[in-house]
Every structure is written in structure tokens, then in C-alpha cells.
Amino acid sequence: MGLFSFLKNAGSKLFKKSAPAEAASAAQTKEEALASEINRLGIPIHGLSLELGESVTVSGSTSTNADREKIILALGNVEGVAVVEDKITVTNPEPEAVFYTVQSGDSLSKISKAQYGDPMKYNVIFEANRPMLEHPDKIYPGQVLRIPPL
């Protein structure tokens, strides 16, 4: 549990721009869009609750840290989200992954070499970030990835 920072102007574009008069209904729409993204990705969570304010506060229960971390990343890698406050409980805790922010010029093999000492372990990072990543070559600067322990 804690706060996780992201680049506010990087990520998938789930939110539509709205006029100030529509701000109250836009907040509900943003919560629905974020919940829909988690559902679309198929990340299991029981009792999902999202609150929007200065940050996105997420709560609920998952069975693994991997699912918890994927939910945090799915929310944080959305344009307009700068901070995710994690209040998710995990029923079967396991070692936590490291979060890595993609830099310009990075590839999964370059990140793998820096993190694991072996560029051929890029698939470990790719699999740890599925279903958010659809292809190993489709990463972008500012995106935050899970780097699981080996």
C-alpha cells in the first residue's frame, strides 16, 4: 500500500476533454472509464472501488501482488493520472516487483540487461506486464513497467 507517481501527460487516452460545466459528470465518467480499463484487461480484483481527487485511490482485494501491481500500472499509465494511491489488500502475498519508468531509447531487452544482466530475459518483463503490453516492441517513454524478481 502506498502512493505511486506517474507522468501525468503520458499514457493511454481514456478521458475525453470536457467543459467546466460538465466537470461533475466527467468525474463519474472517468471512474467508469478506469474501471472499464481494468475489466477490459481482465485483471482479477474483488470489490473494486475507485475515488478520484488529487490522485486515483484504488481499493479492493486481489490474490497476488502481481495482480495488485498490474492494477496500479493500468491506472497510472493513463494520460491525466499522476498519482495512484494503493489501498488494495492481497490475500496471498509474494515478493513485490520493482517499477521502472521507460526512457527514450529503451527496449525491453535493454531494460532486461540493466535489471537482470541478460538482455534475453526481456520476455520475463513482457509477460509480467501482460495484458497491458500487447507486443514487446510497443513501449513508450514515460510508461511504467513491472520488473519482477527472478
C-alpha positions in Angstrom: 0.0 0.0 0.0 1.2 3.5 -0.7 1.5 6.2 -3.3 2.8 5.6 -6.8 3.8 8.5 -9.1 3.4 8.5 -12.9 3.9 11.0 -15.7 0.6 12.9 -16.0 0.9 13.6 -19.7 1.9 10.1 -20.8 -0.2 7.0 -21.3 -3.4 5.8 -22.9 -6.1 8.4 -23.6 -9.2 7.1 -21.8 -10.5 10.6 -20.8 -12.3 13.0 -23.1 -11.8 16.7 -22.6 -14.9 18.3 -21.0 -16.2 21.8 -20.4 -16.2 23.1 -16.8 -20.0 22.8 -16.6 -19.6 19.1 -17.2 -17.0 18.5 -14.6 -19.2 16.7 -12.1 -20.5 14.2 -14.6 -17.0 13.9 -16.0 -15.6 12.6 -12.7 -18.2 9.8 -12.8 -17.3 9.1 -16.4 -13.6 9.0 -15.5 -14.2 6.5 -12.7 -16.2 4.3 -15.1 -13.5 4.6 -17.8 -10.8 3.5 -15.3 -12.9 0.6 -14.0 -13.7 -0.4 -17.6 -10.0 -0.5 -18.4 -9.3 -2.9 -15.6 -12.2 -5.1 -16.6 -11.0 -5.0 -20.3 -7.6 -6.1 -19.3 -9.1 -9.0 -17.3 -7.1 -8.3 -14.1 -8.9 -10.0 -11.2 -10.0 -7.8 -8.3 -12.9 -8.2 -5.8 -14.7 -5.2 -4.6 -13.0 -2.7 -6.9 -13.5 0.9 -5.7 -12.0 4.0 -7.3 -12.0 7.5 -5.9 -10.9 10.5 -8.0 -9.4 13.6 -6.5 -5.8 14.8 -6.5 -5.0 11.2 -7.1 -6.7 8.0 -8.1 -7.4 5.9 -4.9 -8.0 2.2 -5.6 -9.1 -0.4 -3.2 -10.3 -3.9 -3.3 -8.8 -7.4 -2.9 -6.6 -9.5 -5.1 -5.0 -12.8 -4.6 -1.5 -11.9 -5.7 0.9 -8.9 -5.6 1.3 -9.3 -9.4 -2.4 -8.5 -9.9 -2.2 -5.6 -7.4 0.8 -4.2 -9.3 -0.9 -4.6 -12.7 -4.0 -2.7 -11.5 -1.8 0.2 -10.2 0.1 0.3 -13.5 -3.1 0.1 -15.6 -4.5 3.1 -13.7 -1.2 5.0 -13.6 -0.4 4.5 -17.3 -3.4 6.6 -18.3 -2.9 10.1 -19.5 -4.1 12.6 -16.9 -3.3 10.3 -13.9 -0.2 11.4 -11.9 -0.6 9.5 -8.7 -2.3 6.2 -7.7 -3.0 5.6 -4.0 -3.0 1.9 -3.4 -5.3 0.5 -0.8 -5.6 -3.0 -2.3 -5.3 -5.9 0.0 -3.5 -9.1 -1.1 -4.7 -12.5 0.1 -1.5 -14.5 -0.9 1.4 -12.0 -0.6 4.6 -12.7 -2.7 7.8 -10.7 -3.4 7.0 -7.3 -4.9 8.3 -6.2 -8.3 10.3 -3.1 -9.0 8.6 -0.4 -11.1 10.6 1.1 -13.9 9.8 4.2 -16.0 10.6 3.7 -19.7 13.2 6.3 -21.0 13.6 7.4 -24.6 15.7 4.8 -26.5 14.7 1.9 -24.1 13.7 -1.5 -25.3 12.6 -4.5 -23.2 16.0 -6.2 -24.0 17.9 -3.0 -22.9 15.8 -2.8 -19.7 16.3 -6.6 -19.1 20.1 -6.2 -19.5 20.2 -3.3 -17.0 17.9 -5.1 -14.5 18.8 -8.7 -14.8 22.2 -8.6 -16.6 20.8 -10.6 -19.5 19.0 -8.9 -22.5 17.4 -12.3 -23.4 15.2 -12.2 -20.3 13.1 -9.4 -21.9 10.3 -11.9 -22.2 10.1 -12.1 -18.3 9.3 -8.3 -18.3 6.9 -8.6 -21.2 5.0 -11.4 -19.6 4.9 -9.6 -16.2 3.2 -6.6 -18.0 0.6 -8.5 -20.0 -2.2 -7.8 -20.7 -1.2 -4.1 -20.6 1.6 -4.8 -23.2 0.4 -6.4 -26.4 3.8 -6.6 -28.1 7.4 -6.4 -26.8 8.2 -3.6 -29.1 5.3 -1.4 -28.1 6.6 0.5 -25.1 6.8 4.3 -24.9 8.8 6.9 -22.8 7.0 7.6 -19.5 5.3 4.3 -19.4 5.9 2.4 -16.1 6.6 -1.3 -16.2 6.7 -4.1 -13.6 10.2 -5.7 -13.3 9.6 -8.9 -11.3 12.3 -10.6 -9.2 13.9 -13.6 -10.9 
